[in-house]
């Protein structure tokens, strides 16, 4: 089990847990490394990573023009 460095939730990470097969995160669009205090990267739970990806998409899209 892994612990989300953003919200503290427990979740399964195939890479960290050493289980067979790809991790669930490989099915999501690529995102920049998850920032962690101290400069290292860490895993986020599915909910936090999905929210992070959506926020990136929104910031790249810019403001909605009417």
Secondary structure, 3 states (H helix, E strand, C coil): CEECCCCCCEECCHHHHCCCCCCHHHHCCCCCCCECCCCCECCCCHHHHHHHHHHHHHHHHCCCCC
